[in-house]
Amino acid sequence: MMKLFWAPKTRSLRALWMLEEAGAPYERVKIDITAPGRPPELLAANPMGKVPALVDGAAQLAESAAICAYIAERFPQAGLAPALGDPLRARYFHWLFFAPGCIEPAYTQKFADVRLNSSAAGWGDFDRVTTTLERALDKGPWILGERFSAADVMIGADLIFGVERFAIVPRRPAFDAYLQRCRARPALQRALAIDDAG
Ligand SMILES: N[C@@H](CCC(=O)N[C@@H](CS)C(=O)NCC(=O)O)C(=O)O
């Protein structure tokens, strides 16, 4: 059975949500990220010692976007990624990588309140990222249009943190409507229940 190293109220929510969407059998190993030391099995999966990290037999990996992509491939019957050869797969990768490549650093920049050259920073700047996201989600229902995918797990979780938990992303109708659709998904409800129970 797959093993998820996780901690409540962290980026682990993405992996929990994704595993629940896939209907994958998994066990959870809770890590106290405030305490020093990490179990050797977690360090083997993620030399950074961070969560989430996933062990699936001989397969070990970390980085939540990679975990979401891996689970989508591992459980193709769940339909969480466009199939090989489907042109929609291009946009799928675009948004899956946009989350850690642009949204995350934009949040960090906002928290740190630093000004950078938007042309030189790979993510541009916070307003550029949030405006791009707002336009992309305006039509909906999902980031790829009609089809829900692992990219929505990454982007939806980032908006839960950015709009709702940290309140750094301004409330916009497109974000509110998207978050409402995400929250209506039973898999996210189960993941949030696990996360809340800690
Ligand atoms: N890039 C990683 C970031 C993972 C990460 O920073 N996890 C934090 C919790 S949100 C963590 O494990 N912090 C404890 C530590 O750094 O030891 C991902 O997207 O999964």
The ligand as an SDF file (V2000), in Angstrom:
LIG
                    3D

 20 19  0  0  0  0  0  0  0  0999 V2000
    8.1200   22.1740   -2.8320 N   0  0  0  0  0  0  0  0  0  0  0  0
    7.5340   21.3170   -1.8410 C   0  0  0  0  0  0  0  0  0  0  0  0
    7.4180   22.1020   -0.5670 C   0  0  0  0  0  0  0  0  0  0  0  0
    7.1630   21.2200    0.6190 C   0  0  0  0  0  0  0  0  0  0  0  0
    7.2360   22.0180    1.9130 C   0  0  0  0  0  0  0  0  0  0  0  0
    7.8070   23.1110    1.9830 O   0  0  0  0  0  0  0  0  0  0  0  0
    6.6770   21.4420    2.9840 N   0  0  0  0  0  0  0  0  0  0  0  0
    6.7280   22.0840    4.2650 C   0  0  0  0  0  0  0  0  0  0  0  0
    5.3230   22.0900    4.8780 C   0  0  0  0  0  0  0  0  0  0  0  0
    4.2150   23.0790    3.9320 S   0  0  0  0  0  0  0  0  0  0  0  0
    7.6240   21.2810    5.2180 C   0  0  0  0  0  0  0  0  0  0  0  0
    7.7190   20.0700    5.1050 O   0  0  0  0  0  0  0  0  0  0  0  0
    8.2660   21.9770    6.1540 N   0  0  0  0  0  0  0  0  0  0  0  0
    9.1000   21.3490    7.1420 C   0  0  0  0  0  0  0  0  0  0  0  0
   10.5590   21.3520    6.7970 C   0  0  0  0  0  0  0  0  0  0  0  0
   10.9700   22.1800    5.9740 O   0  0  0  0  0  0  0  0  0  0  0  0
   11.2890   20.5600    7.3740 O   0  0  0  0  0  0  0  0  0  0  0  0
    6.1780   20.7970   -2.3220 C   0  0  0  0  0  0  0  0  0  0  0  0
    5.5420   21.4750   -3.1360 O   0  0  0  0  0  0  0  0  0  0  0  0
    5.7510   19.7220   -1.9100 O   0  0  0  0  0  0  0  0  0  0  0  0
  1  2  1  0
  2  3  1  0
  2 18  1  0
  3  4  1  0
  4  5  1  0
  5  6  2  0
  5  7  1  0
  7  8  1  0
  8  9  1  0
  8 11  1  0
  9 10  1  0
 11 12  2  0
 11 13  1  0
 13 14  1  0
 14 15  1  0
 15 16  2  0
 15 17  1  0
 18 19  2  0
 18 20  1  0
M  END
$$$$
